Amino acid sequence: MNTSKWVLLLILFLSVLSGNSVFAVESTLAYFVGGHLQYGPYANQGELNQDNLLPDFSYCGYKGGGVAIPDVPTVVTVYPGAGDDTSLIQTAINTVSVRTPDSNGFRGAVLLKAGRYQVASTLTITASGVVLRGEGQDVLGTVLEGTTASDYDVIVVGSGSATYGGGTTRSITTSYVPVGATSFAVSSVSGYAVGNPVIVQRLPNQFWIDDLAMGQWGWTYDSYDIEHERIITGINGNTITVDVPLVDVIQDKYGGGRIYKPNTIPRISKCGVENLRIESCYVSDDDELHPWDAIVLKYVEDSWVSGVTAQYFAYSCVTASSYARYITVEDCAYIDPKSVLDGGHRYSFNLEETATRILFQRCFSQDSRHDFVSGSRTRGPNVFVDCYANRENNDCGPHHRWATGILFDNVYTTDTLSVENRASLGSGHGWSGANIVFWNCQAELIQCDAPKGAMNFCIGSVGIKTEGDQVPAEPFGWWESPGVPVSPRSLYYQQLLDRLGQTAFENVTRPKQRTERIWSDLLAWQGNGQLLPYLLGDLNTSGEVDLGDFAILARDWGKTSGTYTGDISGPSGVKDGNVDLYDLIAFSEDWLQ
């Protein structure tokens, strides 16, 4: 056995003895007391008052987090036809759409049997409780082929138009409402009651524009009157409490804020797209005239995209767009994109302005530009967790114009993880984001600067600390434990565990995720078939053994000895029914050839 193999074995044996020691360090901003996270206060850039806390991101995802994606019964089954199948599939969707919902609000699933389907125009789901399901996301499963040379979206879930306008406006009278807050005072609570939906609106002034020097890039203060949807959970005098922590500061010196009752947003709910592959036609590697997005979500809530691979698309696998909220996108992949390599292309998993409380988990992207990304004025909380960007051609992170409250949690990119003042890039991007958290991520380069009156965080992440490309003079954000991952491994999953308990945590995770990273599994998988077999806690199905596999084996074997009850498919295993260090060495020698 060569030296490098002995080093791997030494790491294995140390991990057997020390447990999950790679995440032994804790952050001063989120640390354990009595088995639950406690939060340390911090001051924003250019300020002295330590009133802010990392927000709880666990409200992101289907039905507000912690709820398993349901198995909706099939009510219509479709087989591939001859030629264009768009009408065939849309008719099936429409048939289910007029069914009476069951007691759980589901109308049923359309099952597309394995095979190849030609889709010449957009398929739409516009009724609640409708699921579009395939029989596998590999090339032998259910494959939808976008066949028209036009930049259309293959599947759109939701439709409509809306604005946040409303009435019963009240001024926020608390002079400084920090990040992480759920309570604040207003001028009057008359007309409000517990359970009311409410818009909490930040109202920046010209001083904010001037203090950040954004006027030179075309920013105007009234373009950043950003609205945050919340529900009132408590009223005490003139103080109201809302359901989800705020992810941007509201303070008097920058204009203050207000609340008001919103107009009804016409969202559908309880819809899903799952277990299929979507391909785009193309004529060359830089072709622009072919399907753009595989799936677009808009005016939809409490819904999901699960187990979808998008191949050859110019823009995205999934874009969460207008007023989408409480969405889970999981086990999805964006591969082999076809487009030119410049702005407005290859945004693999994308958040747009009014999308909020979206959870992207266990997603893979390859050869993209901005893999896990947000657009202008995207308001959180939103989360990317346990995701992998391979051969990235640009950076991951908020892309432009004050996206707030996004958690990048155990995100790996082969290029750059970035939040910075992008200055004149694009049409005047300026500050790309505020109150952005990079938690236990890894990248070749990491740029994490912070604007006045806000903060950005790089905690437990591995990568070369780098000044922002456009304005190197901007101050760094909050850098903590650089190069050394912190505990908990995942901030999102621990916050979910703290808020809703073990069952909720297990509802949305896979066995291997609960103790370790899954980057090697995502890279081995790359959207080919189901991801689940890679994450069951045994050896990954590629036949390769990594440190994560060793840790699982060690845990299953009862640390250094015990009776083995798992599944070894390798060339050697336990000789006598018991496992000790000698068995581990013999096993490792065979698998590390």
Buried (B, 14 or more C-beta within 10 A) or exposed (E): EEEEBEEBBEBBBEBBEEBBEBBEBBBBBBBEEEEEBEBEBBBBBEBEEEBBBBBBBBBBBBBBBBBEBBEBEEBBEBEBBEEBBBEBBBEBBBBBBEBEBEEEEBBBBBBBEBBBBBBBBBBBBBBBBBBBBBBBBBEEBBBBBBBBBBBBBBBBBBBBEBEBEBEBBBEBBBEBBBBBBBBBBBEEBEEBEEEBBBBBBBBBBEEBBEBBBBBEBEBEBEBBBBBBBBEBBEBEEBBBBBBBBBBBBBBBEBBBBBBBBBBEBEBBBBBBBBBBBBBBBBEEEEBBEBBBBBBBBBBBBBBBBBBBBBBBBBBBBBBBBBBBBBBBBBBBBBBBBBBEBEEEBBBBBBBBBBBBBBBBBBBBBBBBBBBBBBBBBBBBBBBBBBBBBBEBBBBBBBBBBBBBBBBBBBBBBBBBBBBBBBBEBBEBBBBBBBBBBBBBBBBBBBBBBBBBBBBBBBBBBBBEBBEBBBBEEBEBBBBBBBEBBBBBBBBBBBBBBBBBEEEBBBBBBBEBBBBBBBBBBBBBBBBBBBBEEBBBBBBBBEEEBBBBBBBBBBBBBBEEEEEBEBEBEEEEBBEEEEBEEEBBBBBBBEBBE
